[in-house]
Amino acid sequence: MTSRPTAGDAIATGSSVIEVRVAELRQLFNAIDPSPFRERDLDPRAEEFIVEWARELPRDAPLVLRVHLERAAGRADEAALLGQAIHQYFKARAAGSRRKLRELFRRGRISLLIALAFLGASLALGDFIGNISESGFAALLREGLLIGGWVAMWRPLEVFLYDWWPILGEARLLDRLSRMSVHIEYNATVSDDAWRSDWPAVQPSRLTGSQQRS
């Protein structure tokens, strides 16, 4: 069986491969994003597919994105441009996740200060009430203040014990995706002109050698 033409990074032994199949490269990107190709956002469905597949792969294995492209090769540098665009996108997403983590810790620290102040005030007020009255109502009020003070600690404790690690895990996964190899496998049976839908305005010097000869 004749192997299909390929471009881009080689697939190293031991790599975990994420595979997508598209008719055109532009299907991987957000159609309404007017940014240049290297800065364009991925299509939300394509991003979700890639990220969810990556979650299921071993954490210690290098990642490879293999794009099965249902057309013949186009620009000689399209694999490099695709890799740069994908790396740039996931690098920006990873930076966004780390900003979110820093903001979470900032809110957690503020919440902790407020909660500690409220707890201290509740304990002090409870002691004051206990000193001036030993009635059942006073005891009930003291218990209520104590419970309220500890309830106020719930949110900062949640931040520092539970909320941060899923965001850090997401950032690390996005870091891996920002470094993954990108490999394109072409369908040589499709018309050689099919690539023009991805690159509608390309100078002849940017074509592959086979296209220049044709």
Secondary structure, 3 states (H helix, E strand, C coil): CCCCCEEECCCCCCCEEEEEEECCHHHHECCCCCCCHHHCCECHHHHHHHHHHHHCCCCCCCEEEEEEECCCCCECCHHHHHHHHHHHHHHHHHHHHHHHHHHHHHHHHHHHHHHHHHHHHHHHHHHHHHHHCCCHHHHHHHHHHHHHHHHHCHHHHHHHHHHHHHHHHHHHHHHHHHCCEEEEEECCCCCHHHHHHCCCCCCHHHECHHHHHC
